[in-house]
Amino acid sequence: MELLVCIKQVPDTSEIKLDPETNNLIRTGLPSIVNPDDMHALEAALTVKDQYEGSRVTVLSMGPPQAEEALRQCLSLGADDAVLVTDRAFGGADTLATSYTIASAIRHIQRTMNRQFQIIFCGKQAIDGDTAQVGPQIAEELGMAQATYACELSVDQ
């Protein structure tokens, strides 16, 4: 079974600082982590992988080059492959642009690597934006069914 997990490297909000004039997050010097909800998605994918021999988990992230650290962390936890989609032009992308870019990357991986993902896992929302829109927008862009806010997963192959 081919499984894909979308992850995002986000600022560690336990050490958050806001600009007093703009109320914007000051990202300079802030440590980064894998978005906690995305780690739950990875855990779910790895559980499915363990249930079905021959399954593979690919993690994908759209972000700056330093997001490679987050992908490496996912590989160390049991993911098989990692893909980083990065370009300065993606900086500041809204959820629609992000979803479109990630969906395009998924289609490219499926086409060029001859891999068809049966399940795409996304965390509920990113802690740096809290929109909860990217996962559903990816599903819509790919024409896939979606289940949101799932608390339990059972997969019959």
N, C-alpha and C positions, 0 to 999 in steps of 0.2 A: 504494500500500500504506500502510495506517495503522499506525504504530508508536508505542508508548508506552514511556517509560523512567521507572521509579520511582527517585527519588533521595532522599538524606537529607543534610542539613547536619549535620556532626558536629564535635566539638572536634578541633583539630589535636593529635594525640597526640604529636607531636614535642616539644611543650611541656607535657606532662602534669604535674599536681601532685595529690598525694593528701592528704586530710585525715589527719593522723597518728593521730587518735583513732578515726575511723570507717572509715578506708580507702576512703572514697568519693571520687570524682573531684571536684575543685574546678573548677567550670565558670566561675566569675566571672573575667572578664578574659582568658579563654582565646580565642584566635582560632578562627574556624570555617572549615572547608573542605567541599567536596563529598566525600562518602565515596569513597575511591579505587576500590573495587570498582564503585560506581555509575558512575564515570567510564569504566570498562571497558565497562559495559553501554551507556552513551551512545555510545562509540566504535563498538561493534558495530552499534547502530541506525543511526548515521550512515553506516556502510559499506553497509548494506542500502539506505538511502535513495539513496546514490549509484548503486547498481546498477539501481534501478527508477525510471524517470522518473515524476514525479507523486507520489512517496511523500512522506509528511509524518511528522515526528517531534514528538511531544508529550512534554514532561517534566512529571512530577507529583511534588509533595512534600507530605508532611504534616508540619507543624512550626510553629514560632513565626513571627511576621511577618518576622523578620530572615532567614528561609530564602529570602526573595525574592532575596537576593544570590546564592545558589547557583543559583537558576533563571535569573537574568540571565546568569550565567557559561555555563550550558548553551546559552542562546539565542545568545550570542556565538560559541559553537563550532559552531553550525549547526542547532540544534533550531528548529523552526518555531513552536511554541506552548508556553506554560508555564502550569501550574495549581498554585496553592498552596491547600492545604486547611489552614485554621488556626482554632483555637479554644482558649481557655485550658483547656477541659474535656479536651483531648487530652493535656495535660501528664502525663507519667509513665505513659502507656498501655503495657500489655504488648504482646507480639507479636500476640496474638489480636485485641485491640481495634484495634491498628494495621492489621492485615491486613483486618479487617472494614471499617474506615473507608475505607481506600484502595480496596478492591473496590467499596464503595458509591459512592465518588467516580467510579470508572471507569464503573460502570453509569450514573450520572447524566450524565457527559460523552457517553457513547454515545447515550443517550436524547435529551438536549436539543440536542446538536450534530449528531445524526444521523451519528455516526462509529462505525465498527466496527473495533476494533483487531485486526489479524491476529496481531501478535506483541507481547507485553509483556515488556520486558527489565527485569531486576532484578539488582543486584550480588549477589555470593555472600553477603556479610554486611556489616554495619556495624561499623566499628572501635570504636565506643563500646559495643557490646553483644555482638558476636561470636556471636549466636544462630543465624544463617543460617536463620531460620524464616519471615520475612515473605514472601519471594518464593513459596515453596511454599504457604503459607497463602493468599496472594492467588489463586494458580492453583486451589486447592481451592475457595475461596469462589465463584470465577467459573465453575467447572466446565470449566476449560481444561486441556489437556495441558501438561506441563512437562518441561523438560530442565534438570538442575542440573549444575553444575561443567563446563559445556561449554568446550572449548578451541578449537573451530573452528565456524564457522557457514557454511552454504550454504543459500540459499533459492531454491526454484523457485516462481515465481508461477503 
